[in-house]
Amino acid sequence: MQRYDFKRISFKGITARLFDICQVQIGPNFEQAALDYLAKIADGGMRDAISLLDKCLSYNENLTVRSVTEALGVIDYEFLFDLVDDILGGNEQQAVKKLERIYREGKDLKQFLKNFVSLLLDIRKYNILGAGSSSYLQVPDLYYQIEYYDKKDIDIRQLLPKAVNLQNLIKYENNPKMLIEISMLAWCEMFEGE
């Protein structure tokens, strides 16, 4: 019997391979940030990265971060940053409207919450590791927005475990909308007036 220990492929290795594929298939019609984002999502899996790239290119041959998020059904990060602002600002009305918009667009609410938790974690990691933390983050080249939350680190520390608990709570729910709404309203109330 032989044993093979497979290791994850480096981030640079994946982006270099995706770059080569894009050069051949679509020429210069791609953003490096989009390739970086795909490599981060693939998390060391070359086959996953290439599959994701194929899916995105079948959606739109002009490969941008926006087209990648649309093709993969990921909630736009600008939208998620706005939602974090609404929650930390105690703005219940805007938070509820945003959740309703996602729901009406037919987005998967469990996936939405997963993306929200991932963003909060990235903000927290950025606050810990600083500007050199880009290779540790899932968020595509939006560091200028993450820097804004450096002063709100205590709030992010409070919100992150609550969002993770909610993610675990809705895991087996058929319709998690009500639990997400209740939690978001509670979070807004927690930060109201700060």
C-alpha contacts under 8 A as a table, 3 or more apart, distances in Angstrom:
res1	aa1	res2	aa2	distance
8	R	43	D	7.61
8	R	44	G	4.36
8	R	45	G	6.27
9	I	13	G	6.32
9	I	14	I	6.67
9	I	44	G	4.62
9	I	45	G	6.35
9	I	46	M	6.81
10	S	13	G	5.04
10	S	14	I	6.35
10	S	44	G	6.08
11	F	14	I	5.29
11	F	15	T	6.26
11	F	36	D	7.99
11	F	39	A	6.15
11	F	40	K	7.08
11	F	43	D	7.81
11	F	44	G	6.63
11	F	135	S	7.85
12	K	15	T	5.18
12	K	16	A	5.98
13	G	16	A	5.20
13	G	17	R	6.31
14	I	17	R	5.20
14	I	18	L	6.16
14	I	39	A	5.89
14	I	44	G	7.44
14	I	46	M	6.13
14	I	49	A	7.27
15	T	18	L	5.04
15	T	19	F	5.95
15	T	35	L	5.90
15	T	36	D	6.06
15	T	39	A	5.98
16	A	19	F	5.02
16	A	20	D	6.31
17	R	20	D	5.11
17	R	21	I	6.30
18	L	21	I	5.07
18	L	22	C	6.13
18	L	35	L	6.52
18	L	49	A	7.70
18	L	50	I	6.98
18	L	53	L	7.63
19	F	22	C	5.18
19	F	23	Q	6.14
19	F	32	Q	7.85
19	F	35	L	7.14
20	D	23	Q	5.14
20	D	24	V	6.47
21	I	24	V	5.34
21	I	25	Q	6.08
22	C	25	Q	5.04
22	C	26	I	5.36
22	C	27	G	6.18
22	C	28	P	7.67
22	C	30	F	7.39
23	Q	26	I	5.92
23	Q	27	G	4.44
23	Q	28	P	6.41
24	V	27	G	6.00
26	I	29	N	5.99
26	I	30	F	7.81
26	I	61	E	6.73
26	I	62	N	7.93
27	G	30	F	7.83
29	N	61	E	7.22
29	N	62	N	5.14
29	N	63	L	6.30
30	F	34	A	7.28
30	F	62	N	5.82
30	F	63	L	4.39
30	F	64	T	5.92
31	E	34	A	5.31
31	E	35	L	6.87
31	E	63	L	6.22
31	E	64	T	5.30
31	E	65	V	7.27
32	Q	35	L	5.14
32	Q	36	D	6.22
33	A	36	D	4.95
33	A	37	Y	6.11
33	A	64	T	7.44
33	A	65	V	6.46
33	A	140	P	6.38
33	A	141	D	6.46
34	A	37	Y	5.05
34	A	38	L	6.28
34	A	63	L	6.65
34	A	64	T	5.26
34	A	65	V	4.48
34	A	68	V	6.75
34	A	140	P	7.42
35	L	38	L	5.11
35	L	39	A	6.17
36	D	39	A	5.11
36	D	40	K	6.23
36	D	140	P	7.24
37	Y	40	K	5.12
37	Y	41	I	6.28
37	Y	65	V	7.32
37	Y	138	Q	6.87
37	Y	139	V	7.28
37	Y	140	P	5.42
38	L	41	I	5.13
38	L	42	A	6.14
38	L	49	A	6.06
38	L	52	L	6.90
38	L	53	L	7.11
38	L	68	V	7.93
39	A	42	A	5.08
39	A	43	D	6.43
39	A	44	G	7.32
39	A	49	A	5.90
40	K	43	D	5.24
40	K	44	G	7.73
40	K	137	L	7.71
40	K	138	Q	5.81
41	I	49	A	7.57
41	I	138	Q	6.92
42	A	45	G	5.28
42	A	46	M	7.07
42	A	48	D	5.39
42	A	49	A	4.97
42	A	52	L	7.94
45	G	48	D	5.25
45	G	49	A	6.24
46	M	49	A	5.01
46	M	50	I	6.21
47	R	50	I	5.21
47	R	51	S	6.09
48	D	51	S	5.09
48	D	52	L	6.08
49	A	52	L	5.16
49	A	53	L	6.13
50	I	53	L	4.95
50	I	54	D	6.14
51	S	54	D	5.11
51	S	55	K	6.25
52	L	55	K	5.10
52	L	56	C	6.20
52	L	72	L	7.89
53	L	56	C	5.10
53	L	57	L	6.08
54	D	57	L	5.13
54	D	58	S	6.13
55	K	58	S	5.26
55	K	59	Y	6.45
55	K	71	A	7.07
55	K	72	L	7.77
56	C	59	Y	5.08
56	C	60	N	6.23
56	C	61	E	7.64
56	C	63	L	7.31
56	C	67	S	7.17
56	C	68	V	5.66
56	C	71	A	5.38
56	C	72	L	7.12
57	L	60	N	5.01
57	L	61	E	4.76
57	L	62	N	7.47
57	L	63	L	6.81
58	S	61	E	6.74
59	Y	67	S	7.79
59	Y	71	A	5.90
60	N	63	L	6.53
60	N	67	S	6.68
60	N	71	A	7.95
62	N	67	S	7.61
63	L	67	S	6.09
63	L	68	V	6.81
64	T	67	S	5.13
64	T	68	V	6.18
65	V	68	V	5.10
65	V	69	T	6.25
65	V	140	P	7.24
66	R	69	T	5.23
66	R	70	E	6.19
66	R	76	D	7.37
67	S	70	E	5.05
67	S	71	A	5.96
68	V	71	A	5.11
68	V	72	L	6.06
69	T	72	L	5.29
69	T	73	G	5.91
69	T	74	V	4.81
69	T	75	I	6.68
69	T	76	D	6.37
70	E	73	G	5.13
70	E	74	V	6.27
70	E	75	I	7.67
70	E	76	D	7.74
71	A	74	V	7.78
73	G	107	K	7.35
74	V	111	Q	7.54
74	V	112	F	7.28
74	V	115	N	7.26
75	I	79	F	7.15
75	I	80	L	7.16
75	I	112	F	6.27
75	I	115	N	7.02
76	D	79	F	5.32
76	D	80	L	6.54
77	Y	80	L	4.86
77	Y	81	F	6.06
77	Y	139	V	7.52
78	E	81	F	5.16
78	E	82	D	6.27
79	F	82	D	5.12
79	F	83	L	6.27
80	L	83	L	4.95
80	L	84	V	6.24
80	L	116	F	6.45
80	L	119	L	7.64
81	F	84	V	5.10
81	F	85	D	6.28
81	F	145	Q	7.78
82	D	85	D	5.01
82	D	86	D	6.21
83	L	86	D	4.96
83	L	87	I	6.21
83	L	94	Q	7.89
83	L	95	A	6.08
83	L	98	K	7.17
84	V	87	I	5.18
84	V	88	L	6.06
85	D	88	L	5.22
85	D	89	G	5.83
86	D	89	G	5.05
86	D	90	G	6.07
86	D	91	N	4.88
86	D	92	E	7.17
86	D	94	Q	6.38
86	D	95	A	5.83
86	D	188	C	7.53
87	I	90	G	5.07
87	I	91	N	5.96
87	I	92	E	7.07
87	I	95	A	6.56
87	I	184	M	7.16
87	I	187	W	6.34
87	I	188	C	4.71
87	I	191	F	7.07
88	L	91	N	7.75
88	L	155	D	7.11
88	L	187	W	7.85
88	L	188	C	6.49
88	L	191	F	5.45
88	L	192	E	7.47
89	G	188	C	7.04
89	G	191	F	6.28
89	G	192	E	6.13
89	G	193	G	7.49
89	G	194	E	7.32
90	G	187	W	7.56
90	G	188	C	4.02
90	G	189	E	5.76
90	G	190	M	7.33
90	G	191	F	5.18
90	G	192	E	4.03
90	G	193	G	6.96
91	N	94	Q	5.76
91	N	95	A	6.37
91	N	188	C	6.16
91	N	192	E	7.43
92	E	95	A	5.14
92	E	96	V	6.12
92	E	184	M	7.73
92	E	185	L	5.85
92	E	188	C	5.71
92	E	189	E	7.61
93	Q	96	V	5.38
93	Q	97	K	6.24
94	Q	97	K	5.01
94	Q	98	K	6.10
95	A	98	K	5.19
95	A	99	L	6.33
95	A	184	M	7.14
95	A	185	L	7.79
96	V	99	L	5.18
96	V	100	E	6.11
96	V	181	E	6.74
96	V	184	M	7.73
96	V	185	L	7.71
97	K	100	E	5.06
97	K	101	R	6.12
98	K	101	R	5.06
98	K	102	I	6.42
99	L	102	I	5.23
99	L	103	Y	6.21
99	L	181	E	7.46
100	E	103	Y	4.99
100	E	104	R	6.08
101	R	104	R	5.17
101	R	105	E	6.15
102	I	105	E	5.15
102	I	106	G	6.55
102	I	107	K	5.61
102	I	109	L	7.63
103	Y	106	G	5.31
103	Y	107	K	5.84
103	Y	108	D	7.60
103	Y	109	L	6.99
103	Y	177	K	7.84
104	R	107	K	7.56
107	K	111	Q	7.88
107	K	112	F	7.32
108	D	111	Q	5.29
108	D	112	F	6.19
109	L	112	F	4.78
109	L	113	L	6.15
109	L	176	P	7.00
109	L	177	K	7.00
110	K	113	L	5.16
110	K	114	K	6.20
110	K	167	Q	7.39
110	K	170	I	7.45
110	K	171	K	7.53
110	K	176	P	7.45
111	Q	114	K	4.93
111	Q	115	N	6.20
112	F	115	N	5.15
112	F	116	F	6.16
113	L	116	F	4.85
113	L	117	V	6.10
113	L	163	A	7.77
113	L	167	Q	6.55
114	K	117	V	5.20
114	K	118	S	6.13
114	K	167	Q	7.02
115	N	118	S	4.97
115	N	119	L	6.17
116	F	119	L	5.15
116	F	120	L	6.33
117	V	120	L	5.10
117	V	121	L	6.14
117	V	160	L	6.73
117	V	163	A	6.13
117	V	164	V	6.49
118	S	121	L	5.08
118	S	122	D	6.15
118	S	138	Q	7.30
119	L	122	D	5.00
119	L	123	I	6.19
119	L	138	Q	7.56
119	L	139	V	6.75
120	L	123	I	5.09
120	L	124	R	6.21
120	L	156	I	6.77
120	L	159	L	7.98
120	L	160	L	6.00
121	L	124	R	5.01
121	L	125	K	6.08
121	L	160	L	6.89
122	D	125	K	5.01
122	D	126	Y	6.01
122	D	136	Y	7.95
122	D	137	L	5.41
122	D	138	Q	6.71
122	D	139	V	6.93
123	I	126	Y	5.09
123	I	127	N	6.21
123	I	146	I	5.73
123	I	149	Y	7.00
123	I	156	I	7.69
124	R	127	N	5.05
124	R	128	I	6.33
124	R	153	D	6.97
124	R	156	I	6.73
124	R	157	R	7.19
125	K	128	I	5.03
125	K	129	L	5.91
125	K	130	G	7.82
125	K	133	S	7.48
125	K	136	Y	7.77
125	K	137	L	7.52
126	Y	129	L	5.21
126	Y	130	G	5.05
126	Y	131	A	6.87
126	Y	133	S	6.06
126	Y	134	S	7.97
126	Y	137	L	7.76
126	Y	146	I	7.18
126	Y	147	E	7.74
127	N	130	G	5.65
127	N	147	E	7.80
127	N	149	Y	7.77
127	N	150	D	5.58
127	N	153	D	6.83
129	L	132	G	6.80
129	L	133	S	5.59
130	G	133	S	5.84
131	A	134	S	7.03
131	A	143	Y	7.93
132	G	135	S	7.84
133	S	136	Y	5.46
133	S	137	L	6.77
134	S	137	L	5.38
134	S	143	Y	7.96
137	L	140	P	7.92
139	V	142	L	6.53
139	V	143	Y	7.99
142	L	145	Q	5.61
142	L	146	I	6.73
143	Y	146	I	4.87
143	Y	147	E	6.15
144	Y	147	E	5.41
144	Y	148	Y	7.11
145	Q	148	Y	5.50
145	Q	149	Y	7.54
146	I	149	Y	5.58
146	I	150	D	7.31
147	E	150	D	5.45
148	Y	151	K	6.87
148	Y	152	K	7.90
149	Y	152	K	4.87
149	Y	153	D	6.26
149	Y	156	I	7.99
150	D	153	D	5.45
151	K	154	I	7.98
152	K	155	D	5.37
152	K	156	I	6.40
153	D	156	I	5.05
153	D	157	R	6.10
154	I	157	R	5.05
154	I	158	Q	6.41
155	D	158	Q	5.14
155	D	159	L	6.16
155	D	191	F	7.90
156	I	159	L	5.01
156	I	160	L	5.89
157	R	160	L	5.64
157	R	161	P	7.33
158	Q	161	P	6.49
158	Q	162	K	7.04
159	L	162	K	5.28
159	L	163	A	6.21
159	L	187	W	7.45
160	L	163	A	5.22
160	L	164	V	6.28
161	P	164	V	4.98
161	P	165	N	6.10
162	K	165	N	5.10
162	K	166	L	6.25
163	A	166	L	5.04
163	A	167	Q	6.18
164	V	167	Q	4.98
164	V	168	N	6.40
165	N	168	N	5.17
165	N	169	L	6.14
166	L	169	L	4.84
166	L	170	I	6.23
166	L	179	L	7.89
166	L	180	I	7.31
166	L	183	S	7.50
167	Q	170	I	5.52
167	Q	171	K	6.31
168	N	171	K	5.29
169	L	172	Y	7.56
169	L	173	E	7.95
170	I	173	E	5.02
170	I	176	P	5.74
170	I	179	L	7.40
173	E	176	P	5.48
175	N	178	M	7.49
176	P	179	L	5.52
176	P	180	I	6.23
177	K	180	I	5.18
177	K	181	E	6.10
178	M	181	E	5.13
178	M	182	I	6.15
179	L	182	I	5.17
179	L	183	S	6.13
180	I	183	S	5.15
180	I	184	M	6.05
181	E	184	M	5.13
181	E	185	L	6.14
182	I	185	L	5.27
182	I	186	A	6.27
183	S	186	A	5.04
183	S	187	W	6.12
184	M	187	W	4.98
184	M	188	C	6.13
185	L	188	C	5.08
185	L	189	E	6.18
186	A	189	E	5.06
186	A	190	M	6.15
187	W	190	M	4.97
187	W	191	F	6.50
188	C	191	F	5.34
188	C	192	E	5.90
189	E	192	E	4.99
191	F	194	E	5.75
